[in-house]
Amino acid sequence: MRFSFLRLSIWFYMALFFAYLLGPLVIMSVTAFNSPSFPRMTPWECLTFEWFSALFQDERILNGIKNSIIVGFGTVILSVSMGLAGALMLTQIWPKLRATYYTIIIAPILIPGVVLGISTLVFWDRINRLLGLGADSFLSNGLFLTIIGQSTFIASYCMLVLVARLQRYDIGLTEAALDLGATHAQAFRKILLPFMRPAIASAAVLAFLASFENYNTTTFTFGAYPTLTIELAQKVRYGITPAISALAFIIVVLTVLAALANEANIRRKELAAAANATTVATVSGGIRLPRFLSGNPAAIILVLCAVAVITVAGTAATYSPAQCISDIREQKRIETEKRIQELRREREEREQSKPETTEPAIDPSTTPQSNNSGFGGVFAPDALGIGDDGATAPIEQPEESSGFGGVFDPGNLTTAPETPPADTENTSGFGSVFNPETLGGTSD
């Protein structure tokens, strides 16, 4: 019982792990065959292959794929060469310096890609200026800068793969070849290189994939040669279509086919070593399979996948989803009209359910206008002194209450009599200093 529970737990964990790992890829692949213009898996509408056609008609995507392939091959050549040189150096350097050398070689992996991209751009721009080259020289070319920038850290990954293989190499084979008269170049080409070939192939695949999906470093160095990741990032800003899902589906299929082909090749070699004289294998049920399929599940799955791809391609050439899409649009139109009618009905029901209240009519001419604006009626319509007939009404002088002794009274501007009253008292508080007679003038 305990053993069964443990086994079920392991299978449950594996199912969750692969669902988490492969679930997004499966969902994106399915959206490539759904007809809506926005990538979605549900609700399913119509099976269509038009997004693959839209993908192959997108010049920007095709140009990005071409640039990515060029950059990828350049990065593979440079990164594998530097990685192999670094691995050989690591195994032959003085043992006390290996730790320091290893740290220096691995350091680019720990540096952010943004820093590598900016430093690559600035460094080669300075070199270009020191050499007196123009802005259109090869040192300023986007492909050159992108390959150099990506190789600075991808070479470290390649070195790790090659070092793991090189640690199992018997140095005595090279020494024996040298003792027999071979040169160092011949010993490397005929003994060490064949031994390192599987690791070199693995490092090349790793370098190409790392270059193909790189964005952080490439975004500073691509110049006039945007790669696929740059084009996809720019498209996401303005909205994506299922054509991106079609591209993802193609990449997933190619990756699966390549992995199956590699596994089938490895299994074929193992079977060939185990049975040299067997040409045709017999399986249960009397079915005879070719030798490369017998006992090789990867090869069988590869053949089935190839047949499925050919079948889908043939179906896409003859299948037309026009009628299905037309029916879906008509159904959406009917559902929209029903929804509009329901909303109108609900609004009418709400209006009918409201209680009817009769309110007396209000005559605005008889309703006093209350002033609660806080500005003391300064904005009232009658404050301008204009009556209903357009005539200007007399303005009543307000009672003086400003606290300035009537100095701002408009009547002060009128001409005073020639002889001031004798009984005018001086109550200004300044004596007679402001009295006109104090100026010494006498009246004629």
C-alpha positions, 0 to 999 in steps of 0.5 A: 500500500505504501509503495503504491501511494509513493508511485502515485505521488511520483506520477502525480508530481510528474504530471504537474511538472510537465503540465506547468512546463509544457502547458503554455506551449500547448495553449499557444499552439492551439490558438494558432488554429482558432479563427479569432483575431486575438490569440485565445483557446476558448471559446473555440470558433473555427478551425483555420490555417490562415494565421500560418499564411499571414505569418509567411506574408509578414516581411518584418517577421521573415526579415527578423528570422533571417537576421536571427539565423545569420547572427546564430551561425556567427555566434556558434562559430565564434562561441564554440571556438572560444569555448574550446580554446578556453576548455583546453587552456583550463585543463593545461594551465598551472593548477594553482591558477585554474580557480582564478582562470575559471572565475574569469571565464565564467564571469560573463554569465553573471553579468546582466545582458543589458550591461554587456550590450551597452559595453559592447556598443561603447567599446567598439564605437571607441575602436571605430573612432580610434581607427578613423573609420566612418559610421558605416564601417563593419565595426558599426554594423549591427550584425557584427556588434550583435555577434560579438555581444552575444558571444561574450557570454555564450562562449562561457556556456560552450566552455562548460559543456566542452570542459565536462567532455574534456575531463574524460579524455585520456591525455595519454592518447595525445602523448602516444601520437606525439611519440609516434611522430605526429605533430600537435596539429595532427594529434588535435585533428585526428585524436582530440577533435573526434573525441570532442565532436559530440560535445562540440555539437551540443555546444553548437546547438546550445549556442544557436538557441541562446543566440536565437532567443536573446533579447537583452544584449541584442536590443542595444546592438542590432542597429539596422538588423533587428532579430526575431526577438526584437521584431516580436517585442515591437509587435507586442507593443501594438497588439499581437495576432495568432500569427505569433502563435503560428510561429511558436507552433512551428518552432515547437514542431521543429524542436520536437522533430530535431530531438526525436531525430537525435534520439532515434539516431542514438538508438539506431547506433546502439541497436546496430552495435547490439545486433550486427547481423539482423536486417529485419526484426519481428515484433509481436503480432507478426508485423515486420518493421524496418531495422531502423524502426525496430526497437526504436520508439523515437524513430516510430514517433518521428515517423508518425509526427512527419506523417501528421505534419504532411497531413496537416499541410495537405489539409491546409491547402484545401480547407476553407473556413469561410463558411464557418467564420460567416456562421459565427459572425451571424451568430454573434450578430444575433446574440448582440441584438438579443442582448440589446433587446434585453437591456432595453426591456430591463430599462423599460421595466425600471422606468415603469416600476418608478412611482409617479409623483405629481409636483406643482409647476414652479414659476421662476418669476415668482420664486425668490432667488436665494443667495448662498454663494458666499459672495454677498450677491455680487453675482446676482443678475440685478446687481448691475442695476438693469431692470426687466425693461432694459432701463438702468435702475438707480444704484442705491448707495450703501451705508458706509461701514468700511472703516475708512471714514468714507475716503472711498466714497464716490461723492468725494470726487465731486467739486467742493464749494469754494468756501468750506463751511466754517463749522466743519470740524477737523476730526481726521486726527492729524490736526489741520495739516491736510487743510487746503488753507495751510498751503498759504494760498489766498483766494482772489 
